[in-house]
Amino acid sequence: MPASDQNNPEIWQDELQHVGFVRRLLMARKWYGADWWFVAISAVMVLGFIFVALFPDLIAPYGPDEIVGTSFLAPGAYPVVPVLLVRTDSTAQALMDLAVPENAERPAIGVIMGGPTATALREHAQEIDEQLTSGKTGLRLRPRIERYASLEELLNDVSSGKLQAGVVDLHEFEKLASRYPQLRTGDSITGETAAAGGFLMGTNEIGQDVFSRLIWGTRVAILVGFTSSILSLLAGLPLGLMAGYLGGTFDRLLSLVMDSLYAFPGLILAIAVTAVLGPSMYNVILAIAVLYVPTYYRIVRGQTLAVKEEVYIEAARSIGATRREILWRYIYPNVIPSVAIIFSVNVADAILTGAGLSFLGLGMPPTIADWGIDLARGQRFIQTAWWLITYPGLAIMLVVLAFTMMGEGLMEIYNPKLRER
Amino acid sequence: MKPISFILLILGVPLALMLLYVFLKGSMGLRKYILTRIALTLPMVFILASLVFFIMRVLPGDPVRSALGPRGTAEQAEHMRQALGLDKPLLVQYGIFLKDMVTFNFGNSMVGGHRPIIDEMSERFPATLELIIPSSIVALVIGIWGGTWAAARRKTIVDYSLRLYSVIIYSLPIFWFGLMLQLLFGIRFKLLPVAGRIDPVIRTTLQPVTNLYMIDSILSGNWPALASALSHLVLPTITLGLVLSGVFVRITRINVIETLQADYIAAARARGIRERVVVYGHALKNAMIPVITLIGLQVAILLAGAVLTETIFNWPGMGGYLVQRISARDYTAVQSVIAMFALLVALISLLVDLIYSLLDPRVRY
């Protein structure tokens, strides 16, 4: 083994003991060579997610519950926009302009057989016709609908004047538009205009934008993760300090309870608690917070036990410091760094558990934009719509990954010896 | 004989044999250690069962009302309360609950067919075992092999990729991973079934003995049933096994690295022993002791993962049962299932500790 500083664990680990937490972070590059970027990347990711959670409306194109398009639109696919297609010399702009007096010849309009454009034309022509009749305008819109098998035949017939107009999908037409300079498009007959480029991650079964729901879901994930972790920290830290410092029966009893809780699968207890409490975000936060108290308790108690025997504690006691002073001024600051590291990993765990709960349909009320709920909803359409289950899961994974990586990186930098869990 | 008795036999016989071995061959210190360990296991089950009992009763929400639904009359509710013993004082109920847990008398289901819960669990529990045992094997093989490999090639591309693998796997929501596998192998390539334990038609030809379909089909020589059970097992096992393997890779890697820095490893290398033998023979063998203990602590991840895996793959195990009973508001069943899980956690960690104490000579004095 080469005897340089970087590769000899004893020397740099020893040096690490003599600098503060912040300086350890700054010096990490020196000790670890390549590992500092681990923390840097994850910190950027974490900050990014927090930003998204704070300002979802800046990023999400639509609201979480807004119905913005046709259902089950694949990512990037254009929604069908049925537009009126006429010759350039025609004056018609909308479907309404094709209405003619009662006894005149009915206009011929071409559509593609059996497609969504045909349905749109039938429905809207009827709607307009009803408006016209009830408005007593003397005009009617009862087109002769000509059905075509291919778009090109239709376009040829419109340009040759055999049809007054056609109703086609805007994007389909745009592909062929250069070959038909004598044709132009009118308005969309449904009044809908296409989102540019379609929807990034498609739409779900009721036509909500998956991407927007994903962005809004970040808020729930971050909120659940942070609040529940802070709550368990607030309970676990004082309990661990007291148990570690006081020892005795109190410590033994509390440790027994905490260890039992720690060994038990948290998700299963959370399932029981949320099932009794009923679905609400606060109940989820509470249930998860209870589960992770032992995590903090164990780490704080362990640190306290280790620090308790140090000479400076002895010195503090000999100059007459009270128990409270020793706990808060001498022991507490030594415990905080490892708690900060655990916190990061804990937020990741809490997000994962929260998503698991709402996936099972136990956590959040079903109206909220949450990744777990979106996944559970998408699961029913797994045969047809892969995008519904792919993206929410990816989002959960990325958030959890960011927090876990940050915790891991910090842990290695702060204390290379403390690496398990 | 009920299937659950067979299961208890399968778990209990090795446990009993090991205990016997410890007490016949073991030293005084080891015996004392094991006794303390058993004495510590019991309070754990007790604490968890009590915790669930009080959660179910102290938290707002009335199980009887929700079991009866909006059309239940006050009279019916009163009747049900009496039948379930819910009209008694809390402490009396607690006493009855503890007595029932000790005698494995979990009572009847509150809703549906009012079947005894023990019967329902004896059908469900084997399914869970059939899922978690192969998954643990997959996770152990990948974890120990991968972790050792990463440790042997420290700070190379192998090490970095395996570390990345373990971090990514740790962040993977298991329910999503299962769905992705379903999407890929079940729906895109149509290679494997995505739901259930066995083909329902083949199921009728199988005589249930242990309700572990693999063992049942081998015992009766029913090979199509074995093939069907195996093909249904592949995706759930990969899901649970891979998700668990991330932690195992991490734990093994760290411990092997630590062991590789020991003096006797340097000595072995100095004697010219091949690196493979040093890593897999000397280092891994000694690293296994802490690895086994730490892996034993992951039972919680295993069981929580099993609950989610069972839900996704429609696997008729304890986890699926728990979720189903919760949506039916059947609190008697829920608290029994959780008590059963607590027992399972305690038994597995006891087993792990026994193995540990047998492997590590330092525990024996």
Contacts between the chains, C-beta under 8 A, distances in Angstrom:
chain1	res1	chain2	res2	distance
A	9	B	261	7.5
A	256	B	40	7.8
A	256	B	43	5.9
A	256	B	44	7.5
A	256	B	47	6.8
A	257	B	47	5.8
A	259	B	44	7.2
A	260	B	43	7.4
A	260	B	44	4.3
A	260	B	47	4.5
A	260	B	48	5.4
A	260	B	51	8.0
A	261	B	48	7.7
A	261	B	51	7.7
A	262	B	300	7.7
A	263	B	44	6.8
A	263	B	297	7.3
A	263	B	299	6.9
A	263	B	300	6.1
A	263	B	345	5.6
A	263	B	346	7.9
A	263	B	349	6.3
A	264	B	48	5.6
A	264	B	300	6.2
A	264	B	341	7.3
A	264	B	342	6.3
A	264	B	345	5.8
A	265	B	299	7.7
A	265	B	300	4.4
A	265	B	301	7.4
A	265	B	302	7.9
A	265	B	303	4.2
A	265	B	304	3.8
A	265	B	307	7.4
A	265	B	341	6.9
A	265	B	345	7.3
A	266	B	300	6.7
A	266	B	304	6.5
A	267	B	304	3.8
A	267	B	307	6.3
A	267	B	308	7.3
A	268	B	303	6.7
A	268	B	304	6.2
A	268	B	307	6.1
A	268	B	322	7.0
A	268	B	338	6.3
A	268	B	341	5.8
A	269	B	51	7.8
A	269	B	52	7.6
A	269	B	338	7.4
A	271	B	307	7.4
A	271	B	322	6.6
A	271	B	323	7.2
A	271	B	326	6.3
A	272	B	52	6.0
A	272	B	55	6.1
A	272	B	56	7.2
A	272	B	326	7.6
A	272	B	334	6.1
A	272	B	335	7.8
A	272	B	338	5.9
A	273	B	55	6.0
A	273	B	59	7.1
A	275	B	326	4.3
A	275	B	329	7.9
A	275	B	334	6.9
A	276	B	55	6.4
A	276	B	56	6.1
A	276	B	59	4.4
A	276	B	60	7.8
A	276	B	61	4.9
A	276	B	331	7.8
A	277	B	59	5.7
A	277	B	60	7.1
A	277	B	61	6.6
A	278	B	61	6.4
A	348	B	171	6.8
A	352	B	171	7.6
A	352	B	173	6.0
A	355	B	173	5.7
A	356	B	173	6.9
A	356	B	174	7.8
A	356	B	175	6.4
A	356	B	304	7.7
A	356	B	308	5.9
A	359	B	173	7.8
A	359	B	175	5.1
A	359	B	308	7.4
A	359	B	311	8.0
A	360	B	308	7.6
A	360	B	311	6.3
A	360	B	323	5.7
A	361	B	327	7.2
A	362	B	326	6.9
A	375	B	173	8.0
A	375	B	175	6.9
A	375	B	176	6.3
A	375	B	179	7.3
A	379	B	179	6.3
A	379	B	312	7.7
A	382	B	179	6.6
A	382	B	182	6.5
A	382	B	183	6.2
A	382	B	187	6.5
A	383	B	187	6.1
A	386	B	183	5.7
A	389	B	176	7.1
A	389	B	179	5.0
A	389	B	180	7.6
A	389	B	183	7.1
A	390	B	180	7.2
A	390	B	183	7.7
A	392	B	176	7.6
A	393	B	173	5.8
A	393	B	175	7.9
A	393	B	176	3.0
A	393	B	177	7.7
A	393	B	179	7.0
A	393	B	180	7.0
A	394	B	176	8.0
A	396	B	173	4.7
A	396	B	176	6.5
A	397	B	168	7.6
A	397	B	171	5.3
A	397	B	172	5.8
A	397	B	173	6.4
A	397	B	176	7.1
A	398	B	171	8.0
A	400	B	170	7.9
A	400	B	171	3.9
A	400	B	173	7.4
A	401	B	167	6.8
A	401	B	168	6.5
A	401	B	171	4.0
A	404	B	167	6.1
A	404	B	170	6.0
A	404	B	171	5.4
A	405	B	167	6.1
A	408	B	167	6.6
A	419	B	254	5.4
A	420	B	251	7.1
A	420	B	254	6.9
A	420	B	294	6.5
A	421	B	297	7.8
